[in-house]
């Protein structure tokens, strides 16, 4: 009796262990479809009826899990239906491996719309919406100023967004929206795609339009009443739209290489008029040289007194001319003296209004990319401006002015308050040929304030 019980216990334990091993192995290594069906069927046959009923009820109440659009490594009869359903989604004629994660299927309209946000220079791709300069100012302050500065001048080593006009040919150009970027679409697309830093693509279309409009205003490309939209986008002309250098190859290079080429006697004739015997002394006229040589040797040089006196007469004739030149220069200095004397008057007038000077300091932030004032001010891409009010144009030491500015200074241009107003309104209209790329201050109050601020710094 006891032996039969032991045999039954051993057989029961063997069956349980075998079933447990088979079930565990099923969770690790896929079984062939038929084997899997047989095992599951045998387990279900041993379940009590009540347990099976509860399991069916729970299965019916549980929502079906969302599976990927495609299933990898389909095999076995149990997965045949799933493979057929996935294949139905594939494009017609597709024969590649579906793989994981839905790779290889056509993109949905939603996925295409999420990626298709680029904007072209002609405005293609711009979204609906609009934004004004006034709306863009607080948005820029909240989202951009912490890195790029309140006026686009940059904080630390973050990118400068405003200023730098006319600096591209310098050894250290300042590349900004106003000096470097040739397309407005680049500004809009970059803000829309990658900004604000750390929270990209969080701005609405209207906010992107507004921030872009404010960036244009910081670079003096639009006025403070401008509104940017799809309709006004192409109205904005970027200063660097013609690229870094004018393409003058058709006028300069093409004629040199397309005309008739000279093959012989191409170099112009050179006529030698004199030869230098001694190169480390100032040359002298022939008559004086012969007289000096005759005096040294005691010989008759053949030079008459008239010949020897000729250089002296020439020198005496040149003397009145030099005196006349000196008198003219003195007259010019006297004429410039009253204009130069205006400087202290301007400085005293501006110094009397500290509020105006404070306003001018804010406006001067538009000038800081090129100019400096105060202690330690140095020449940058523009001259330092200490003592500029009342000074003659083009006279800051160490700065290389344009020929137009030098000629204006030589002609008597003095930076009086009135002249500064005219120049700051639109520099290129006031002085044709100036290198100053700044478009100008349109508001008279801004010009008045910045002149007061600059005038508070003397040499």
C-alpha positions as CSV (number, residue, x, y, z in Angstrom):
1,X,0.0,0.0,0.0
2,X,2.7,2.4,1.0
3,X,4.7,1.5,-2.1
4,X,1.8,2.4,-4.5
5,X,1.4,5.8,-2.7
6,X,5.1,6.5,-3.2
7,X,4.9,5.7,-6.9
8,X,1.9,8.0,-7.3
9,X,3.6,10.8,-5.5
10,X,6.8,10.5,-7.7
11,X,4.7,10.4,-10.9
12,X,2.7,13.5,-9.8
13,X,5.8,15.4,-8.9
14,X,7.4,14.5,-12.2
15,X,4.3,15.7,-14.1
16,X,4.3,19.1,-12.2
17,X,8.0,19.7,-12.7
18,X,7.7,18.8,-16.4
19,X,4.7,21.2,-16.9
20,X,6.6,24.0,-15.0
21,X,9.7,23.6,-17.1
22,X,7.7,23.5,-20.3
23,X,5.8,26.7,-19.3
24,X,9.0,28.5,-18.3
25,X,10.8,27.5,-21.4
26,X,7.8,28.8,-23.5
27,X,8.4,32.3,-22.0
28,X,12.1,32.3,-23.0
29,X,12.2,30.4,-26.3
30,X,9.3,30.5,-28.8
31,X,7.8,27.1,-29.2
32,X,6.6,25.8,-32.6
33,X,3.0,26.8,-33.2
34,X,1.6,23.3,-32.9
35,X,3.5,22.5,-29.7
36,X,2.4,25.7,-28.2
37,X,-1.3,24.9,-29.0
38,X,-1.0,21.4,-27.5
39,X,0.6,22.7,-24.2
40,X,-2.0,25.5,-23.8
41,X,-4.8,23.1,-24.5
42,X,-3.6,20.5,-21.9
43,X,-3.3,23.2,-19.3
44,X,-6.8,24.6,-20.0
45,X,-8.2,21.1,-19.8
46,X,-6.9,20.7,-16.2
47,X,-8.3,24.1,-15.0
48,X,-11.5,24.0,-12.9
49,X,-14.6,25.4,-14.7
50,X,-15.0,28.3,-12.3
51,X,-11.4,29.4,-12.7
52,X,-11.7,29.4,-16.5
53,X,-14.9,31.4,-16.3
54,X,-13.3,34.1,-14.2
55,X,-10.3,34.3,-16.5
56,X,-12.5,34.7,-19.5
57,X,-14.4,37.5,-17.8
58,X,-11.1,39.4,-16.9
59,X,-9.9,39.0,-20.4
60,X,-13.1,40.5,-21.8
61,X,-12.8,43.5,-19.4
62,X,-9.2,44.2,-20.2
63,X,-8.6,46.4,-23.3
64,X,-6.5,45.0,-26.1
65,X,-2.9,46.3,-25.9
66,X,-1.7,48.7,-28.7
67,X,0.8,46.9,-30.8
68,X,3.3,48.4,-33.2
69,X,2.3,48.8,-36.8
70,X,4.6,45.9,-37.7
71,X,5.8,42.8,-35.8
72,X,9.4,41.6,-36.2
73,X,10.4,38.0,-36.9
74,X,7.0,36.7,-37.6
75,X,7.0,32.9,-37.5
76,X,4.7,30.1,-36.6
77,X,1.1,29.4,-37.3
78,X,0.0,31.4,-34.2
79,X,1.5,34.6,-35.7
80,X,0.3,34.2,-39.3
81,X,-2.7,36.3,-38.8
82,X,-0.7,39.2,-37.3
83,X,1.8,39.1,-40.1
84,X,-1.0,39.2,-42.7
85,X,-2.5,42.2,-41.0
86,X,0.8,44.1,-41.0
87,X,1.5,43.3,-44.6
88,X,-1.8,44.9,-45.6
89,X,-0.5,48.3,-44.4
90,X,2.7,48.1,-46.6
91,X,2.9,50.1,-49.8
92,X,2.1,48.3,-53.0
93,X,5.1,46.3,-54.3
94,X,7.1,46.7,-51.1
95,X,9.3,43.6,-50.5
96,X,11.7,44.8,-47.8
97,X,12.0,43.7,-44.2
98,X,9.5,45.6,-42.0
99,X,11.9,45.5,-39.0
100,X,10.9,47.0,-35.7
101,X,9.4,50.4,-34.6
102,X,7.4,50.8,-37.8
103,X,10.4,51.4,-40.1
104,X,9.7,51.0,-43.7
105,X,6.1,52.1,-43.7
106,X,4.7,55.3,-45.3
107,X,4.8,58.4,-43.1
108,X,1.5,59.6,-41.9
109,X,0.2,63.1,-42.6
110,X,0.7,64.0,-38.9
111,X,4.4,62.9,-39.0
112,X,5.0,64.8,-42.2
113,X,3.4,68.0,-40.8
114,X,5.6,67.8,-37.7
115,X,8.8,67.8,-39.7
116,X,7.9,70.0,-42.6
117,X,8.5,73.4,-41.0
118,X,11.3,74.8,-43.1
119,X,10.9,78.3,-44.7
120,X,12.5,79.3,-48.0
121,X,14.0,82.7,-48.9
122,X,11.0,83.5,-51.1
123,X,8.6,82.9,-48.2
124,X,7.5,79.5,-49.2
125,X,6.6,77.4,-46.1
126,X,5.6,80.4,-43.9
127,X,2.8,79.6,-41.5
128,X,-0.3,81.7,-41.0
129,X,0.0,84.4,-38.4
130,X,1.5,87.8,-37.7
131,X,3.5,89.7,-35.0
132,X,4.5,93.3,-34.4
133,X,7.6,94.9,-33.1
134,X,5.8,96.0,-30.0
135,X,4.5,92.5,-29.3
136,X,7.9,91.1,-29.9
137,X,9.8,93.3,-27.3
138,X,8.3,91.6,-24.2
139,X,8.6,88.1,-25.8
140,X,12.2,88.7,-26.6
141,X,12.9,90.0,-23.1
142,X,11.3,86.9,-21.5
143,X,12.7,84.3,-23.9
144,X,15.9,85.6,-25.5
145,X,17.5,88.5,-23.5
146,X,19.1,86.2,-20.9
147,X,21.6,85.0,-23.5
148,X,21.5,87.6,-26.3
149,X,21.2,90.8,-24.2
150,X,18.3,93.4,-24.1
151,X,19.5,94.9,-27.4
152,X,21.0,91.9,-29.1
153,X,24.5,92.8,-27.9
154,X,24.9,89.3,-26.3
155,X,25.7,88.3,-22.8
156,X,29.2,86.7,-22.3
157,X,30.1,84.5,-25.3
158,X,26.5,84.0,-26.5
159,X,25.9,85.1,-30.2
160,X,25.5,88.8,-31.0
161,X,22.3,89.4,-32.9
162,X,22.5,93.2,-33.7
163,X,25.1,95.7,-34.9
164,X,28.3,94.9,-36.7
165,X,27.3,96.6,-39.9
166,X,30.2,97.1,-42.3
167,X,32.5,94.8,-40.3
168,X,32.6,91.7,-42.6
169,X,35.9,92.8,-44.2
170,X,37.5,93.4,-40.8
171,X,40.0,90.9,-39.3
172,X,37.3,90.2,-36.6
173,X,33.9,90.7,-38.3
174,X,30.8,90.9,-36.1
175,X,28.3,88.5,-37.8
176,X,24.8,89.5,-36.9
177,X,21.3,89.5,-38.4
178,X,21.9,93.0,-39.7
179,X,25.5,92.5,-41.0
180,X,25.8,88.8,-42.1
181,X,22.5,86.9,-42.6
182,X,21.4,87.4,-46.3
183,X,17.9,85.9,-45.9
184,X,15.1,86.8,-43.5
185,X,13.8,83.2,-43.8
186,X,16.9,82.0,-41.9
187,X,16.0,84.2,-38.9
188,X,12.4,83.0,-38.9
189,X,13.2,79.3,-39.4
190,X,15.9,79.2,-36.7
191,X,13.8,80.9,-34.1
192,X,10.8,78.7,-35.0
193,X,12.9,75.4,-35.1
194,X,15.5,75.8,-32.3
195,X,14.5,78.6,-29.9
196,X,14.2,79.3,-27.0
197,X,17.3,77.4,-25.9
198,X,16.2,74.4,-23.9
199,X,12.5,74.7,-24.9
200,X,12.6,74.6,-28.7
201,X,9.4,74.8,-30.7
202,X,7.4,76.0,-27.7
203,X,6.5,79.4,-29.4
204,X,3.3,79.9,-31.4
205,X,3.4,81.2,-34.9
206,X,2.4,84.7,-33.9
207,X,5.1,84.7,-31.2
208,X,7.8,83.7,-33.8
209,X,6.6,86.4,-36.1
210,X,6.7,89.0,-33.3
211,X,10.2,88.0,-32.1
212,X,11.5,88.1,-35.7
213,X,10.0,91.5,-36.2
214,X,11.7,92.8,-33.0
215,X,15.1,91.4,-34.1
216,X,14.7,93.4,-37.4
217,X,14.0,96.5,-35.3
218,X,17.1,96.0,-33.2
219,X,19.1,96.0,-36.4
220,X,17.3,99.2,-37.7
221,X,15.8,97.4,-40.6
222,X,12.2,98.3,-39.7
223,X,10.4,100.9,-37.6
224,X,8.7,100.3,-34.3
225,X,5.3,100.2,-36.0
226,X,6.1,97.3,-38.3
227,X,4.1,94.1,-38.3
228,X,5.6,90.9,-39.9
229,X,3.4,88.4,-41.7
230,X,3.3,86.4,-44.8
231,X,2.2,89.5,-46.7
232,X,5.0,91.8,-45.4
233,X,7.8,89.1,-45.3
234,X,9.2,90.0,-48.7
235,X,9.1,93.7,-48.1
236,X,12.1,93.4,-45.8
237,X,15.5,93.8,-47.6
238,X,18.4,92.3,-45.7
239,X,21.6,94.4,-45.9
240,X,23.7,91.4,-46.9
241,X,21.2,90.0,-49.5
242,X,23.8,90.4,-52.3
243,X,26.2,88.1,-50.3
244,X,29.6,89.0,-48.9
245,X,31.1,90.8,-51.9
246,X,29.5,92.3,-55.0
247,X,29.7,89.9,-57.9
248,X,31.6,92.1,-60.4
249,X,33.2,89.3,-62.4
250,X,31.3,90.2,-65.6
251,X,32.7,93.8,-65.5
252,X,36.2,93.2,-64.0
253,X,37.4,89.7,-64.8
254,X,35.6,88.7,-67.9
255,X,37.0,91.5,-70.2
256,X,40.5,90.5,-69.1
257,X,40.1,86.9,-70.2
258,X,37.7,87.2,-73.1
259,X,39.4,89.8,-75.3
260,X,42.4,89.5,-77.7
261,X,45.4,88.4,-75.8
262,X,48.7,90.2,-76.3
263,X,51.6,87.8,-77.1
264,X,54.5,90.1,-78.1
265,X,55.9,93.5,-77.0
266,X,53.2,93.8,-74.4
267,X,55.2,95.8,-71.8
268,X,55.2,99.6,-72.4
269,X,58.5,101.2,-73.1
270,X,60.5,102.6,-70.2
271,X,62.6,105.7,-70.7
272,X,65.6,106.2,-68.4
273,X,65.9,109.9,-67.7
274,X,68.7,109.8,-65.0
275,X,70.8,107.4,-63.0
276,X,71.5,107.6,-59.3
277,X,75.2,107.5,-58.5
278,X,74.9,108.0,-54.8
279,X,71.6,106.7,-53.3
280,X,72.0,107.8,-49.7
281,X,72.0,111.6,-50.1
282,X,69.5,114.2,-51.4
283,X,70.0,114.9,-55.1
284,X,71.3,118.3,-56.1
285,X,71.0,120.3,-59.4
286,X,73.8,120.1,-62.0
287,X,75.0,123.7,-61.6
288,X,75.5,123.4,-57.9
289,X,77.2,120.1,-58.2
290,X,79.7,121.4,-60.8
291,X,80.5,124.4,-58.6
292,X,81.1,122.2,-55.6
293,X,83.4,119.9,-57.6
294,X,85.4,122.9,-59.1
295,X,85.8,124.4,-55.6
296,X,87.2,121.2,-54.3
297,X,89.7,120.7,-57.2
298,X,90.5,124.4,-57.8
299,X,89.6,124.1,-61.5
300,X,87.3,126.3,-63.6
301,X,84.0,124.5,-63.8
302,X,82.6,126.7,-66.4
303,X,79.7,127.6,-64.1
304,X,78.9,131.4,-64.2
305,X,77.7,133.4,-61.3
306,X,74.3,133.5,-62.9
307,X,74.2,129.7,-63.0
308,X,75.2,129.5,-59.4
309,X,72.7,132.1,-58.4
310,X,69.8,130.4,-60.2
311,X,69.0,128.0,-57.4
312,X,69.0,130.8,-54.9
313,X,66.6,132.8,-57.0
314,X,64.4,129.7,-57.3
315,X,64.4,129.4,-53.5
316,X,63.6,133.0,-53.1
317,X,60.6,132.6,-55.5
318,X,59.4,129.6,-53.5
319,X,59.5,131.5,-50.2
320,X,56.5,133.8,-50.9
321,X,54.5,130.8,-52.0
322,X,55.3,129.0,-48.7
323,X,54.4,132.1,-46.8
324,X,51.1,132.3,-48.6
325,X,50.4,128.7,-47.8
326,X,51.1,129.3,-44.1
327,X,48.9,132.4,-44.1
328,X,46.1,130.4,-45.8
329,X,46.4,127.7,-43.2
330,X,46.4,130.2,-40.4
331,X,43.2,131.8,-41.9
332,X,41.5,128.3,-42.0
333,X,42.5,127.7,-38.3
334,X,41.0,131.0,-37.4
335,X,37.8,130.2,-39.3
336,X,37.6,126.8,-37.6
337,X,38.2,128.2,-34.2
338,X,34.6,129.5,-33.7
339,X,33.2,126.2,-34.7
340,X,35.5,124.3,-32.4
341,X,34.6,126.7,-29.6
342,X,31.0,125.4,-29.8
343,X,32.0,122.1,-28.2
344,X,32.1,123.4,-24.6
345,X,28.7,125.0,-25.2
346,X,27.2,121.7,-26.4
347,X,28.8,119.8,-23.5
348,X,27.5,122.2,-20.9
349,X,24.0,122.1,-22.4
350,X,23.9,118.3,-22.4
351,X,25.5,117.9,-18.9
352,X,22.6,120.0,-17.5
353,X,20.1,117.3,-18.1
354,X,21.0,114.0,-16.4
355,X,17.7,112.4,-17.4
356,X,18.4,113.1,-21.1
357,X,21.9,111.6,-20.7
358,X,20.5,108.5,-19.1
359,X,18.1,108.1,-22.0
360,X,21.0,108.5,-24.4
361,X,22.9,105.7,-22.6
362,X,20.1,103.3,-23.5
363,X,20.1,104.5,-27.2
364,X,23.9,104.2,-27.3
365,X,23.5,100.4,-26.9
366,X,22.8,100.4,-30.6
367,X,26.2,101.9,-31.2
368,X,28.3,99.8,-28.8
369,X,29.1,97.1,-31.4
370,X,31.3,99.6,-33.2
371,X,32.0,102.5,-30.9
372,X,33.2,103.1,-27.3
373,X,33.1,106.0,-24.9
374,X,34.4,106.6,-21.4
375,X,37.6,105.6,-19.6
376,X,39.7,103.2,-21.6
377,X,37.7,103.8,-24.8
378,X,39.4,102.4,-27.9
379,X,38.9,102.4,-31.6
380,X,36.9,99.3,-32.8
381,X,35.3,98.9,-36.2
382,X,34.3,102.6,-35.6
383,X,36.3,105.3,-33.8
384,X,36.0,105.9,-30.1
385,X,33.8,108.9,-29.5
386,X,35.3,110.7,-26.4
387,X,35.3,114.5,-27.2
388,X,33.7,114.0,-30.6
389,X,31.1,116.7,-30.0
390,X,32.6,119.9,-31.4
391,X,35.6,118.1,-33.0
392,X,36.6,118.3,-36.6
393,X,35.4,115.3,-38.6
394,X,37.9,112.5,-39.3
395,X,40.5,113.4,-36.6
396,X,40.4,110.6,-34.0
397,X,43.9,109.4,-33.6
398,X,44.7,105.9,-34.8
399,X,41.5,105.3,-36.7
400,X,41.5,104.8,-40.5
401,X,38.6,106.8,-41.9
402,X,37.1,106.6,-45.3
403,X,38.4,109.0,-47.9
404,X,35.0,110.7,-47.9
405,X,35.2,111.4,-44.1
406,X,38.8,112.6,-44.4
407,X,38.0,115.0,-47.2
408,X,35.0,116.3,-45.3
409,X,37.1,117.0,-42.2
410,X,39.8,118.7,-44.4
411,X,37.0,120.8,-45.9
412,X,36.0,122.1,-42.4
413,X,33.2,119.7,-41.3
414,X,32.9,120.0,-37.5
415,X,30.6,117.8,-35.4
416,X,28.3,120.4,-34.1
417,X,25.0,119.4,-32.6
418,X,23.2,120.2,-35.9
419,X,25.7,118.2,-38.0
420,X,25.5,115.3,-35.6
421,X,21.7,115.4,-35.9
422,X,22.0,115.3,-39.7
423,X,24.5,112.5,-39.7
424,X,22.7,110.3,-37.2
425,X,19.4,110.7,-39.1
426,X,20.8,108.8,-42.1
427,X,24.6,108.7,-42.3
428,X,24.9,107.8,-46.0
429,X,22.6,110.6,-47.1
430,X,24.5,113.1,-45.0
431,X,27.9,112.0,-46.2
432,X,28.1,110.0,-49.4
433,X,30.9,107.5,-49.3
434,X,31.1,107.0,-45.5
435,X,31.9,103.5,-44.2
436,X,29.3,103.8,-41.5
437,X,26.7,101.1,-42.2
438,X,24.3,102.2,-39.5
439,X,20.9,103.0,-41.1
440,X,20.2,105.9,-38.7
441,X,18.0,107.0,-35.8
442,X,14.6,108.0,-37.1
443,X,13.3,109.6,-33.9
444,X,14.6,113.1,-33.0
445,X,14.3,112.3,-29.3
446,X,16.7,109.4,-29.7
447,X,19.2,111.5,-31.6
448,X,18.9,114.3,-29.0
449,X,19.5,111.8,-26.1
450,X,22.5,110.0,-27.7
451,X,24.2,113.3,-28.6
452,X,23.8,114.4,-25.0
453,X,25.2,111.1,-23.7
454,X,28.2,111.3,-26.1
455,X,28.8,114.9,-25.3
456,X,29.2,114.1,-21.6
457,X,32.5,112.4,-22.4
458,X,35.4,114.8,-23.0
459,X,38.9,113.8,-24.1
